[in-house]
């Protein structure tokens, strides 16, 4: 927090530094103070869609989903054609376990932009997490871009950990690049472990879930992951 404030003193208009300070406040248990910073930033920049997105995501991280959806509704009214708003709606719905609403929003994004890496990634993992339509979930994963009828080019979102087609692995291991580039992201590792388990790769799943426990700890159920590790090891003993 101190470093962010000091840096912002020299760059008062930097939205990145402001959001960094807000995130530091949230992690320090001062979430209301962080939210106030983002509310103030939005008031100063009402024509910047990213200001709405930052505040909505902040609310969602605090599990204040109604507040997040209210901010996104304001953004949607102001920027009806902006796909980042529709995508973020899907992300919040998914975290509420409103899976039908989440899928509707992700497919709305993909109907307008079939190359949208974030929507492909999120929808593919969401289906895999729930054990639904696994073949479709693998096709949706952006690393499937090479070959086949989809022929998707990739991506414009490198921070998602998705690699270009020529670097993507083949076959069942194709979700691996995203996970290997996000080793400290507990949520990504948890998702990847779920997919490996569903594919019968129990030893690898246990290793990946342990990485989830050792990671940043964001958006995971630690006791649930520990239970999944025990389940994977039990499967190994039976094979």
N, C-alpha and C positions, 0 to 999 in steps of 0.2 A: 504493500500500500504506500509506504513511504517513497519507494523508488518511482512508482507511477505518478504520485502527486508532484514529486520534484520534476519529473520529465514534463508533466502537463503544464507546470508553471512556465516552461520555456516554449511549449507548443499548445496553447490553450484550445486551439481548434481541432486538435487531433482526436478523432473519434476512436481510433484504436487504443490510445492511451487511456481515454475515459472508460472504455469497456474493460480494459485490463484492470483498472482500479476497482470498478464495480465487481468484477469477478473475484478480486482479492478480498473485498469486503464480504462477499457471499461466503467464501470459504472460511473467513474468520468469524462467521456467525453474525455478521452485521448486514444481513440481506436487505433489510428495509432501507438502509443508507445507500446501498448499491443501487437498488431500484429507483430511489429518488434521483440519483445521478442520471440514470437512463431516461427517466420521465422528463427531467429538465432538458436533456439533450434532444429528445423528440420535440419538445415545445419550441426549441430553437431551430430545428431542422424538419419542419412538418412535410417538406417535399422530398425528403430522403427516405426511400423505402427501407433502406438498411437500418434506420433508426427504429422503425416499427419492429423489424425482425429481431434486433438485438434485445429490445424490451420484452417481446413475446417469448424469446428463448430463455431469457433470465427468469421470467415467471414460471416457465415450464420446468426449468431446472430446480426450482423451489417447490415443484408440484402444485403450483397455483394455476391449474389448467384453465379454469374459467376466466381468470384475468388474462392469460395468454391468448385465449380464443377471442376475447373482447378486443384486444389490441390488433389481432389479425383481421378481425371483421372491419375495423376502421381502415386498416391498410388495404383490404380488398375493395372497399368502397372508393378509396382514393386512387388505387392503382389496379383496376380490374383486369388488365392484361398481363400483369407481372406474375410469371410462373413461380418465382421464389416464394410468393405469398401462399399460393396454392400448395406448393411442396411443404411449407412449414405447417400449414393446417394438417396435412397428412401426418407429419411427424408428431404433432401434439396429440392427434387422435390416437395414434398407435400407442403412445405412452399412457393414454387413458384406457387402453385395451378396447377402444372403439374400432375394431379391425375393419368392419365393413365401410365405415366412414373414411378410414385411413386409405384403404384400397381404392375407394372411389376418387379421392383426391389425387393419389399417385397416378392413377390411370387418366385422370383429367390432364395432368401435366404431360404424360407420355403421348396422349392424343395430339397435343399441340407441338411437342418436341420429343420424338422417339429416341433422340440421342441424349436425353437428360440423365447424366450419370448418377446424380444423387437419387432420383426417383427410381431408376433401375436397381440401384444398390439396395435401397431401403425396402422396396416392394419384394425383391428377391429374398432378402434376409427375413422379412416378416412372414412370408409363406413358409420358409424353411423352419423358422422357429416354431411354427404351429403344426409342423408335419403335414402341411397341405401342398398338394401339387408340386412335389419336389422336382419333377422334370421341368416344370415351368420356372421354378425358382432358379434352377441352374441356367436355364436359357436367359432369364432376366438379368443375371449377374453380368455387369459390363465386361468382364473378362471374356465373355462368350462372343465378343464382337467379331473375332476372326472367323471367316468361313460361315457356312450354313446360310439359311434364308434370311437371317436377321441383318447381317452385314452392317452392324453398328460401328461407327468410328468412335474413338475414345480419346478421351475425356478431357473435359475442361476443368475438372476439379481434382487436381493432384493430391490435395490434402486428404481426400477420401481413401487414399492408398490403393487406387485402381491404376493398373499399368496399361500402357498402350498394347494393342493386339500382338505386336511382334515380340513383346516381352512376357505376355501372359502364358501361364502354364496350360497344358492340355488336359483333357479328361476330367476326372473327378476332383483333381487338385486345383481347379481353376480359382476357387475363392481364396486360395492361399496368399496371393500378393497383397490384398488389402490387409489381411491379418498380420503379415510379416512386416509391413511398414507401420503398423500401429501397435507395437508390442506393449506399450504402456497404457493403451486404451482398453480398460477392462470390459467395456460393453462390446467392443469389436471382438475381443478374444472370447467372450461368452457366446456371442452369436456363432463364431467359427467353430467352437467346441460343440455346439448344438448340431451344426450341420455335419461335422465329422462323426458324431455319435449316430445320427440318423443313417449315415452311409456305412455303418458297421466298423468304423475305424476307432475302436474304443481306446486303445493305448494313446493314440495321438490326441483324442478328445480330452483325456485326463490331463495330459501335459498342457494343452491349451487352456483348459479351465483353471489349472494352477497358475498360469500366467495371468488370467483374469483376476485371481485373488491377490496376486503380487503387484498388480498394476495400479492405476490411479484411483480405483475404487468407485468411480462415478457410475451411477445408474445401474447398479447390480444388486442382486440379493445374495449376500455372501453365504448364508446358510443354505440357500437353494443350490448354489454352485458346489458347495461341499457335498451336498447330497448327490449331485450329478456325478461328481468324481467317484464317490463310493459305488454308484450304480455302474459306472464304466469299469471299475476294477472288478466288480462282481461278474460282469459280462466276460472279462478276460479270464477269470478263474474257470468259467464254464466252458471256454473254448479251448 
